[in-house]
Amino acid sequence: MTPVIELENLEVRFGKRVILKRLSGRFSGRAIGLLGPNGAGKSTLINTLLGFHKPASGTARVLGHDIRKQTRAVRSLTGYMPENDSFIATMSGVRLVRLMAELAGLPKQQALEQAHEAFVYVGLGEARYRNLGTYSLGMKQMAKLAQAIVHGPKLLFLDEPTNGLDPSARQRMIRLIQEIRDQGDIHMILSSHLLRDVEETCDQVLILKDGQIAAYCDLEDERRSNRSFLELETRGANGTFTSGLEQLGCEVAVGVGERLKLVLPEGVEVRQLYELAAARNVQIRRLQHKRDSLEDIFLKAMGDANGRL
């Protein structure tokens, strides 16, 4: 299968400053979250893949098309929702989206039809004839999404799609993004400084730090890899129960109250914990597998286990 994005020693400079530092990798997720602190190079990477910045060296391919040699093909296959507004205030919403569809290569009549459909899809059907200058912030974000999807792209770039939205508008945007993802026709790269947005919409994450790739992982695989780490809430636990766990080969840490944290060694099953508890007259009132949150993954990638950036 053709990777969504391929990077080959991609380097981007602004003057003498190196922004992206020889990035390499092949990324094929359905929905990839792009994370990193401010200045990490997220927007620069998106703009380079779209042909707005010329690489100083190396190259990249988007859906198999080289960004240096096949810029027009890349743009015809991609939709882009920018972080910053770029509207003509006196233009109606549907007129702008129709124009974006025509620039993507659609015939005029088809562009107009799909512009209306895109506005209805994002929930702005009744506002499509109003001038963009009268739109609220939430409506402008929805209009940006409409112009990004109007031509039926194969890859959608979303740069801070919930930027500035109130909680209810954010939820509407997240639901739309999830719906687009779940339809399975469009790949997606979502750049955000909000970990929650990425966690709710993406299945893989690419983390940048100082213009370099700090981590790339499948979120579910990353979480499943930690299923040997358990948290127990007990009643009646004593030293003999803890020592019994250690004899099984578990690493045990005693928490607040009668809470225990332990790592199961290979070959030890959860049922053995219950058997041991019954033998020592201890109740296991709650047992859960600890899963790394996206915040845990992000902080590990930043290289500071204490969580300081």
C-alpha positions in Angstrom: 0.0 0.0 0.0 1.3 3.5 -0.9 2.2 5.4 2.3 0.2 8.6 2.9 3.4 10.5 3.6 7.0 9.6 2.8 9.9 11.8 4.0 13.4 11.5 2.6 16.0 13.6 4.5 13.6 16.5 4.2 15.3 19.7 5.3 13.7 23.2 5.3 15.5 26.4 6.1 14.2 30.0 6.6 17.3 32.0 5.8 20.1 30.4 7.9 17.8 28.9 10.4 17.0 25.2 10.0 13.4 24.5 10.7 13.0 20.8 9.6 16.1 18.8 10.1 16.5 15.9 7.6 13.2 14.2 8.5 12.8 10.6 7.2 10.0 8.1 7.6 6.9 6.4 6.0 3.6 7.1 7.5 0.4 5.2 6.6 -2.2 5.9 9.2 -5.9 6.6 8.5 -5.8 9.6 10.9 -2.4 10.9 12.0 -2.1 13.5 14.8 0.8 15.9 14.4 2.0 17.1 17.8 4.8 19.2 19.2 5.5 22.4 21.2 5.4 25.8 19.6 8.2 26.1 17.1 8.6 22.4 16.6 7.9 22.6 12.9 4.3 21.3 12.6 2.9 24.1 10.3 6.1 24.2 8.4 5.9 20.5 7.6 2.3 20.9 6.4 3.1 23.9 4.2 6.1 22.1 2.8 4.1 19.0 1.9 1.6 21.3 0.1 4.3 23.0 -1.9 4.3 26.4 -0.1 7.9 26.0 1.2 10.7 24.7 -1.0 12.9 22.1 0.7 16.6 23.0 1.1 17.4 19.4 0.6 15.7 16.0 0.4 12.1 15.6 -0.6 8.8 14.1 0.4 6.0 12.3 -1.3 2.3 12.7 -0.7 0.2 9.7 -1.7 3.1 8.7 -3.9 3.6 12.1 -5.6 6.9 13.9 -5.2 6.3 17.4 -3.7 9.2 18.8 -5.8 8.1 17.5 -9.2 4.3 16.9 -8.9 3.1 19.8 -6.9 -0.1 20.2 -9.0 -1.0 16.5 -8.5 -0.4 16.8 -4.7 -2.7 19.8 -4.4 -5.5 18.2 -6.5 -5.5 15.2 -4.0 -5.3 17.2 -0.8 -7.6 19.5 1.2 -6.2 22.1 3.5 -7.9 23.8 6.5 -5.4 26.5 7.5 -5.0 27.7 11.1 -5.4 31.4 10.1 -8.4 32.9 8.3 -7.9 33.8 4.7 -11.4 35.0 3.7 -12.6 37.8 1.5 -15.1 39.4 3.9 -17.5 40.7 1.2 -17.8 37.3 -0.5 -20.6 34.9 0.4 -19.7 31.6 2.0 -20.9 29.5 -0.9 -19.2 31.6 -3.5 -15.8 31.2 -1.7 -16.2 27.4 -1.4 -17.3 27.2 -5.1 -14.1 29.2 -6.0 -12.0 26.8 -4.0 -13.6 23.8 -5.8 -12.9 25.4 -9.2 -9.3 26.0 -8.2 -9.0 22.3 -7.3 -10.1 21.5 -10.9 -13.8 20.9 -10.7 -16.0 22.3 -13.6 -18.1 25.3 -12.6 -21.5 23.6 -12.3 -20.1 20.7 -10.3 -18.1 23.1 -8.1 -21.3 25.0 -7.3 -23.3 21.9 -6.5 -20.6 20.5 -4.3 -20.2 23.9 -2.6 -23.8 23.8 -1.5 -23.4 20.2 -0.4 -20.3 21.0 1.7 -22.1 23.8 3.4 -25.0 21.7 4.3 -22.7 18.9 5.5 -20.9 21.2 8.0 -24.2 22.7 9.3 -24.1 26.1 7.6 -26.8 25.5 4.9 -28.9 28.4 6.1 -25.9 30.8 6.2 -24.3 29.9 2.9 -25.4 33.1 1.1 -24.3 35.5 3.9 -21.0 37.4 3.5 -18.2 35.8 5.4 -17.5 39.0 7.2 -20.7 38.4 9.2 -19.8 34.9 10.3 -18.9 34.1 13.9 -15.6 32.5 14.8 -17.2 29.0 14.9 -19.0 29.6 11.6 -15.7 30.6 10.0 -14.0 27.4 11.2 -16.8 25.4 9.6 -16.5 27.3 6.4 -12.8 26.5 6.3 -13.6 22.9 6.7 -16.2 23.1 3.9 -13.7 24.5 1.5 -11.1 21.9 2.4 -13.5 19.0 1.6 -15.5 20.4 -1.2 -13.5 18.8 -4.0 -13.4 15.3 -2.4 -9.7 15.1 -1.5 -7.9 11.9 -0.7 -5.9 13.5 2.1 -7.1 16.3 4.4 -4.7 18.6 6.3 -6.3 20.2 9.4 -4.2 22.8 11.1 -5.7 23.7 14.6 -9.3 23.0 13.6 -10.8 23.8 17.0 -8.7 26.9 17.5 -10.7 29.5 19.5 -13.9 27.5 19.6 -16.2 27.4 22.6 -17.0 23.9 24.1 -20.2 23.3 22.1 -18.6 24.4 18.8 -15.5 22.3 19.5 -17.7 19.3 20.0 -19.5 19.9 16.7 -16.1 20.2 14.9 -14.7 17.0 16.6 -17.8 15.0 15.6 -17.5 16.1 12.0 -13.8 15.2 11.9 -14.6 11.8 13.4 -17.4 11.3 10.9 -15.0 12.1 8.0 -12.4 9.7 9.4 -14.9 6.9 9.9 -16.2 7.1 6.4 -12.9 5.7 5.3 -12.5 7.6 2.0 -10.1 10.3 3.3 -6.8 10.1 5.1 -6.2 12.9 7.6 -3.4 14.7 9.2 -4.5 16.9 12.1 -2.1 19.3 13.7 -3.0 20.6 17.1 -1.5 21.8 20.4 -4.5 20.2 22.2 -3.8 16.6 23.1 -7.4 15.9 23.7 -8.3 16.8 20.0 -5.7 14.3 18.7 -6.7 11.6 21.2 -10.4 11.9 20.1 -9.8 11.9 16.4 -6.5 10.1 15.5 -5.3 6.6 15.6 -1.6 7.4 15.1 0.6 10.3 16.3 3.7 11.9 14.9 5.5 14.1 17.4 8.0 16.7 16.4 10.6 18.4 18.7 13.1 21.0 17.5 12.4 20.2 13.9 13.0 16.5 14.3 10.8 13.4 14.7 10.7 12.6 18.4 8.2 9.7 18.1 5.7 8.0 15.8 3.4 5.4 17.2 0.0 3.7 16.9 -2.0 4.9 19.9 -3.8 1.7 20.5 -0.6 -0.4 20.1 1.2 1.9 22.5 -1.5 1.5 25.1 -1.8 -2.3 24.7 1.9 -2.6 25.3 1.4 -1.5 28.9 -1.3 -4.1 29.8 1.1 -5.8 32.2 1.0 -2.7 34.4 -1.9 -3.1 36.9 -3.5 -0.9 39.6 -5.3 -2.7 42.5 -7.6 -1.3 45.1 -7.7 -3.8 47.9 -9.2 -4.3 51.4 -7.4 -6.2 54.1 -4.1 -6.2 52.3 -1.1 -6.8 54.5 2.6 -7.5 54.2 2.0 -11.2 53.5 -0.1 -10.3 50.4 2.6 -8.0 49.1 5.3 -10.5 49.7 3.2 -13.2 48.0 3.0 -10.9 44.9 6.8 -10.5 45.0 7.2 -14.2 45.2 5.2 -14.5 42.0 7.8 -12.2 40.4 5.7 -9.0 40.4 7.2 -5.6 40.9 5.1 -4.0 43.6 4.7 -0.4 44.8 2.4 0.5 47.7 0.2 3.5 47.1 -2.1 5.6 49.2 -4.5 3.6 51.4 -4.6 0.0 50.3 -3.8 0.7 46.6 -1.1 -1.3 44.9 0.7 -0.8 41.6 2.4 -3.8 40.1 4.0 -5.1 36.9 3.1 -8.7 36.0 6.1 -10.7 34.8 5.7 -12.9 31.7 3.7 -16.0 32.4 1.8 -14.7 35.4 -1.9 -14.3 34.9 -4.5 -12.1 36.6 -6.4 -15.1 38.0 -3.3 -15.9 40.1 -3.6 -12.6 41.9 -7.2 -13.4 42.8 -6.1 -16.9 44.0 -3.4 -15.3 46.1 -5.8 -12.7 47.5 -8.3 -15.5 48.5 -5.6 -17.5 50.2 -4.4 -14.4 52.2 -8.0 -13.3 53.0 -7.7 -10.1 51.0 -10.4 -8.5 48.8 -9.4 -7.1 45.4 -12.1 -4.5 45.1 -10.9 -3.0 41.8 -8.4 -4.0 39.2 -7.5 -2.0 36.1 -4.9 -2.1 33.5 -3.1 1.2 33.3 -2.9 2.6 29.8 -0.6 5.4 28.8 -2.5 8.5 27.9 -1.5 10.6 25.0 0.0 13.0 27.5 2.2 10.3 28.8 3.4 9.4 25.3 3.9 13.1 24.4 6.0 13.8 27.6 8.1 10.7 27.0 8.8 11.9 23.5 9.8 15.3 24.9 12.5 13.4 26.9 11.5 14.4 30.4 9.8 11.7 32.5 8.9 14.3 35.1 6.7 16.0 32.6 8.6 19.3 32.3 8.9 20.7 28.8 
